[in-house]
Amino acid sequence: RPRVDLHRPTSHQIPRMRVTHDLVVTRYNEDLAWVARYAQRPGWRVFVYLTGRRGGGLPPVCSGSAGGRRRVRCSRIPNAGYEWHGYLRHVIDRYETLAPT
């Protein structure tokens, strides 16, 4: 029989964090430093849709990770000239997995 360490839980003993909130941000060239604190909250997912110029790379908050997982999911989308475009894109692309709030 495999030996089980009772002081260290196995993966099936650790409950998965239930997603309760999705924070969706559409960004042109604004500062995103404020987003990081929401990414640390239990049960929160943060999505940033980037519509600004492609030069200069991703904002720092988009490349941060914790435990091998990206905390903030960033995607580039075309700049349609409307802020709501990013929110609509999020709902359409993730309709089946939206958080309750």
Summary of the structure (lengths in Angstrom):
residues: 101
radius of gyration: 17.1
end to end distance: 44.4
largest distance: 62.0
contacts: 212
relative contact order: 0.21
helix: 25%
strand: 23%
